[in-house]
Amino acid sequence: MTHRPGPREQSAIGALLGKLRVRTRIRVGISGWRYSGWRGKFYPTELPQKRELEYASRQVNSIEINGSFYSLQRPGNYQAWFEATPEDFLFSVKASRFLTHMRRLKDADTALANFLASGLLCLREKLGPILWQLPPNFTYDPARLESFFRALPRTTTAAAALARHHDSKVAGRAWTKAECECRLRHALEVRHPSFANRDFIRLLREQDIALVVADTAGKWPFFEDATSDFVYVRLHGDTELYVSGYTPSALQSWASKIRAWAAGRTPAGSKLVAPRPSRRVEGRDVFIYFDNDAKVHAPFDAMSLARLLKVDSSNAAARSS
């Protein structure tokens, strides 16, 4: 891969930007928002479909964009999503499966440029972490992972520069301008048991990549090591993948974990692969997304958890004390 500034160098810029934050922030939301089965249950029946994001973004303070996983979106889409949501709203973006499942993170320069040029930067200050989800048959490969991590941009300015290397796939519809100088964060979700080793956790910490805490009803590995200054949680279903909701006691348990992470601590009883990190006195930002959408549990579970965590219903992000 072409040489670019490493994550430490880029993160130094991000750290300066991060000093503007006095307290950690908790974001509780949903993975995606356009589901036909949600109409009449979460969305009012009379609500026009084009206003679903506007409605959802007044119920939660963050949403994970997942259409970007299946195909490259367009700048106009991202701009519309920016305009439909409140000022303090934040999006996470699920990265293209072409990079994670087809390219499998190899020879990814052009594909990464195309993904970044597809419009992410139109989200401006509402652009949160980028989620990289690996397929279940992707085994731990430290050399491939480190090479890919080093290629990732850590600021919007670096992302814009990389996006300019796009190819004809997005020609005529590429967006390669950074409207703000903002930090970019990255989170990795793994699904193969070979990742349950200390070297992997060490690599994530060295490269400043957050390990996704993924609750998959026991289908895939589960571990809770904090590897960055933020924690990214995906709740796919308490007892049945994508289908089951979370009971009040389960939500209370997650709320306790989230409060600990936000305070910079390791939650009691955490399932860890590596030794627990020292307490982070500055705290950690926490992003939580419910992906148990099949029976319309996701939005209601998100709102219930937000109430437990005292996330302001007016859409101001919760702040840890």
C-alpha positions in Angstrom: 0.0 0.0 0.0 1.1 3.6 -0.6 2.7 5.1 2.4 0.5 7.3 4.5 0.8 8.8 8.0 0.3 6.1 10.5 -2.5 6.0 13.1 -0.3 7.5 15.8 0.5 10.5 13.7 -3.0 11.0 12.6 -4.4 10.4 16.0 -2.3 13.2 17.4 -4.4 15.5 15.4 -7.5 13.8 16.5 -6.4 14.1 20.1 -6.1 17.8 19.8 -9.6 17.9 18.3 -10.9 15.7 21.1 -9.7 18.1 23.8 -12.8 20.2 23.0 -14.8 17.5 24.7 -15.0 18.0 28.5 -17.0 14.9 29.3 -17.6 11.6 27.7 -20.8 11.2 25.6 -23.2 8.2 25.4 -25.0 7.5 22.1 -27.8 5.1 22.1 -29.4 4.3 18.7 -30.5 1.8 16.1 -28.9 0.0 13.2 -30.7 1.3 10.2 -34.1 3.0 10.1 -36.0 1.9 7.0 -37.9 -1.3 7.8 -41.4 -1.9 6.4 -42.4 -3.9 9.5 -41.9 -0.8 11.7 -44.7 1.1 10.1 -47.8 1.3 12.4 -45.7 0.1 15.3 -42.8 2.5 15.7 -43.5 4.9 12.8 -47.0 6.4 12.7 -49.0 4.9 9.9 -49.7 8.4 8.4 -46.0 9.4 8.4 -44.6 9.7 4.9 -41.7 7.3 4.3 -39.3 10.1 3.4 -39.7 11.5 6.9 -38.8 8.3 8.7 -35.3 9.4 9.5 -36.5 12.7 10.7 -38.9 10.9 13.1 -36.4 8.3 14.3 -33.7 10.9 14.9 -36.0 12.6 17.4 -36.4 9.3 19.4 -32.7 8.4 19.6 -29.5 10.4 19.4 -27.5 8.3 16.9 -28.2 5.9 14.1 -25.9 3.4 12.4 -26.1 3.7 8.6 -26.1 0.1 7.2 -27.2 0.6 3.6 -23.5 1.6 3.0 -22.5 -2.0 3.7 -24.5 -3.3 0.7 -23.7 -0.7 -1.9 -22.0 2.6 -2.3 -24.3 5.5 -1.5 -24.3 8.9 -3.1 -23.4 12.3 -1.7 -26.9 13.5 -2.1 -28.1 10.7 0.2 -25.6 11.7 3.0 -26.5 15.4 2.5 -30.2 14.6 2.9 -29.5 12.6 6.0 -27.4 15.4 7.5 -30.2 17.9 6.9 -33.0 15.6 8.3 -31.4 15.2 11.7 -30.9 17.5 14.7 -27.8 19.5 15.3 -26.4 17.3 18.0 -27.1 14.0 16.1 -24.4 11.6 15.1 -24.2 8.8 12.5 -22.0 5.8 12.5 -21.4 4.3 9.1 -21.0 0.6 8.3 -18.2 0.1 5.8 -18.7 -1.5 2.4 -18.8 -5.3 2.3 -16.7 -5.1 -0.9 -13.8 -4.2 1.3 -14.5 -6.6 4.2 -16.1 -9.6 2.6 -14.9 -9.6 -1.0 -11.5 -7.9 -0.9 -11.1 -9.2 2.7 -9.0 -6.1 3.4 -6.4 -6.9 0.7 -5.3 -4.6 -2.1 -7.9 -2.1 -0.8 -6.5 1.3 -1.7 -8.9 2.1 -4.5 -11.9 0.4 -2.9 -11.3 2.4 0.3 -11.0 5.6 -1.7 -14.3 4.8 -3.5 -16.0 4.2 -0.2 -14.8 7.5 1.3 -15.6 9.4 -1.9 -19.2 8.1 -1.9 -20.4 10.9 0.4 -19.4 10.2 4.0 -17.8 13.6 4.3 -21.2 15.2 3.6 -22.1 14.2 7.1 -19.6 16.8 8.3 -19.5 17.0 12.1 -22.3 14.4 12.3 -19.9 11.7 11.1 -19.1 9.3 13.9 -17.2 6.0 13.9 -16.8 3.8 10.8 -17.8 0.2 11.5 -15.8 -2.6 9.8 -17.5 -5.9 10.1 -15.5 -9.0 9.2 -17.3 -12.2 7.9 -17.5 -15.3 10.1 -14.8 -17.2 8.1 -12.3 -14.4 8.3 -9.5 -15.7 10.6 -7.0 -13.6 12.6 -4.3 -12.3 10.2 -2.1 -9.7 12.0 -0.1 -8.6 9.0 -3.2 -8.0 6.9 -5.0 -6.2 9.7 -2.1 -4.0 10.5 -1.5 -3.0 6.9 -5.2 -2.1 6.6 -5.4 -0.2 9.8 -2.4 1.9 8.8 -4.2 2.9 5.6 -7.2 4.2 7.4 -7.7 8.0 7.6 -8.0 9.4 11.2 -9.3 12.8 10.3 -11.8 14.1 7.7 -9.0 16.0 6.0 -7.0 12.8 5.6 -10.1 11.0 4.3 -10.7 13.7 1.7 -7.2 13.4 0.4 -7.5 9.6 0.2 -11.0 9.9 -1.5 -9.4 11.8 -4.4 -7.7 8.6 -5.5 -11.1 7.1 -6.4 -11.6 5.4 -9.8 -14.3 5.6 -12.4 -16.8 3.6 -10.2 -17.8 6.9 -8.5 -16.7 9.3 -11.2 -19.2 12.1 -11.6 -20.7 11.6 -8.2 -17.7 11.6 -5.8 -17.4 13.9 -2.8 -13.8 14.6 -1.9 -14.0 17.8 0.3 -13.8 18.0 4.1 -16.3 20.6 5.3 -14.8 20.4 8.8 -11.6 19.2 10.4 -12.9 16.4 12.5 -11.5 13.2 14.0 -12.4 9.9 12.4 -12.7 6.8 14.5 -12.8 3.2 13.5 -14.4 0.1 15.1 -13.9 -3.6 14.1 -16.5 -6.4 14.6 -15.1 -9.9 14.3 -16.9 -13.2 14.2 -14.2 -15.9 14.2 -12.9 -17.5 17.5 -9.3 -17.1 16.3 -9.5 -13.4 17.3 -9.8 -14.3 21.0 -6.1 -13.8 21.6 -4.0 -11.2 23.4 -2.0 -10.3 20.3 -5.1 -9.1 18.6 -6.1 -6.9 21.5 -2.6 -5.5 21.6 -2.8 -4.7 17.9 -6.1 -2.9 18.2 -4.7 -0.8 21.1 -1.5 0.1 19.2 -3.6 1.1 16.1 -6.3 2.9 18.1 -9.1 0.7 16.7 -12.1 -0.1 19.0 -13.1 -3.7 19.3 -16.9 -4.0 18.8 -18.7 -5.6 21.8 -21.2 -7.7 19.8 -24.0 -9.5 21.6 -25.1 -12.2 19.1 -27.1 -14.5 21.4 -24.1 -16.8 21.6 -23.7 -17.3 17.8 -20.3 -15.6 17.5 -17.5 -14.9 20.0 -18.2 -12.3 22.7 -15.5 -10.3 24.4 -15.5 -6.9 26.0 -11.9 -5.5 25.9 -11.7 -1.8 25.6 -9.0 -0.9 23.0 -9.6 2.8 22.3 -10.9 5.9 23.9 -14.4 4.8 22.9 -16.5 1.6 23.1 -18.7 0.5 20.3 -21.6 -2.0 21.2 -23.9 -3.8 18.9 -26.9 -5.6 20.4 -28.1 -8.2 17.9 -30.6 -9.9 20.2 -30.6 -11.1 23.8 -31.6 -14.8 23.2 -32.3 -15.1 19.5 -30.2 -13.4 16.8 -31.9 -10.3 15.3 -35.3 -11.4 16.7 -35.5 -11.2 20.5 -35.8 -8.1 22.6 -34.0 -7.3 25.8 -35.8 -7.7 29.1 -35.7 -4.9 31.7 -33.1 -6.8 33.7 -30.9 -7.3 30.6 -31.1 -3.6 29.8 -30.2 -2.8 33.4 -27.2 -5.0 33.1 -26.1 -3.2 29.9 -26.7 0.1 31.5 -24.3 -0.8 34.3 -21.6 -1.8 31.8 -22.1 1.4 29.8 -21.8 3.6 32.9 -18.5 1.9 33.8 -17.1 2.3 30.3 -18.1 5.9 30.2 -16.4 6.5 33.5 -13.2 4.9 32.1 -13.5 1.7 34.1 -13.8 -2.0 33.1 -17.2 -3.3 34.0 -17.3 -5.9 36.7 -17.5 -9.4 35.4 -16.3 -8.4 31.9 -15.3 -11.2 29.5 -11.8 -10.2 28.6 -9.2 -11.7 26.3 -6.3 -9.5 27.5 -5.5 -8.0 30.9 -7.8 -5.1 31.7 -6.5 -1.7 30.9 -5.8 0.9 33.5 -8.7 3.2 34.3 -9.0 6.0 31.8 -9.5 9.1 33.9 -10.9 11.0 31.0 -13.6 8.4 30.5 -14.7 6.8 27.2 -17.4 7.7 24.7 -19.8 4.9 24.2 -21.9 4.1 21.1 -24.7 1.5 21.4 -26.8 0.3 18.5 -29.7 -2.2 18.6 -29.8 -4.5 15.6 -32.7 -6.7 16.8 -35.0 -5.3 14.1 -36.9 -8.3 12.9 -39.8 -7.9 15.4 -39.5 -4.1 15.9 -37.7 -4.5 19.2 -34.7 -2.3 18.2 -36.2 1.2 18.5 -38.1 0.5 21.7 -35.1 -1.2 23.4 -33.0 1.8 22.4 -35.4 4.2 23.9 -35.7 2.1 27.1 -31.9 2.0 27.5 -31.6 5.7 26.8 -34.1 6.4 29.7 -32.1 4.2 32.0 -28.9 6.1 31.1 -30.7 9.5 31.3 -30.0 10.3 27.7 -32.0 13.5 27.1 -35.1 12.8 25.0 -34.6 16.2 23.4 -31.6 14.5 21.7 -28.8 16.0 23.7 -26.2 13.3 24.2 -25.9 11.9 27.7 -22.8 13.0 29.6 -21.1 11.0 32.3 -20.4 12.7 35.5 
